[in-house]
Amino acid sequence: WQDALLATDELAIVAGGDGSVSAVVTALDNRRVPVGILPTGSGNNIARSLGVFGPLEQVIPRLPHAGTVPLRVCRADGPWGCRTFVESVGLGVLALVAEELQHEKLDGDEKLQRGRDSLIGPLETLDPIPVAIAVDGEPLSGDHLLVEVMNIPMIGPNLRLVPDVPSRDDLLVVAVLPANGRRAMIDWVCGGATGPSPLRQVRGRIVTLQGEGQALRLEDKSRTWDGSRVRLSAEPDPVRILLPGDMRR
């Protein structure tokens, strides 16, 4: 698929979930090439966040009438070098759950429900995570159970942690769950994760993380992080994603 992507200067179509979409988008050298998403994954967070959803028999006929919306590619500079990402980078509850579940072979609603159910235990017992956060050089104080640096509003098992993320500039959203919000977050997840989440949010262009060794989630995979400095930012040129249009036009 990498060769096919390099060979086109007209259009790329990716059928899959968030992992497939992220792989194609971050590998796209020519960002003037529009990308169409056929959402066939379990969560489809990227597609849903951009307004692309529905069965394929509804999405495909609307592609010839599509406009485009921007999707930024972000970078995480850390002890591993530079990694690009589309969804988010996180510490705490979601990172621990991703570490636990990333080798399970589940799909569809079963995968989403398993992901949400697995949040409850860590939310009840996790101590505040040992991390220092700075947003555009300003420290973000407080004890937190969850930290997510987000490029789209919906992540993980279809959790809309923030109402929106600005897509036409280079701002990231840092969403944090204060330690005193533990019960509110449990209630929100158990209630179907509907309505506003109890997370606090701050916006900025450059986010840095530094702390003690722990699990760090990059997209939907967790890795062991040694706590050394990680710098997160959005790249300047977004990818153009097709937004299926109205067939009646």
Salt bridges, closest charged atoms under 4 A:
ASP77 OD1 - ARG75 NH2 2.75
GLU100 OE2 - ARG114 NH2 3.76
GLU104 OE2 - ARG114 NH2 2.82
GLU148 OE1 - ARG217 NH2 2.53
ASP164 OD2 - ARG203 NH2 3.24
ASP169 OD1 - ARG72 NH1 3.99
ASP170 OD1 - ARG205 NE 2.66
ASP187 OD1 - ARG183 NH1 3.60
GLU235 OE1 - ARG31 NH2 2.69
ASP246 OD2 - ARG248 NH2 2.93
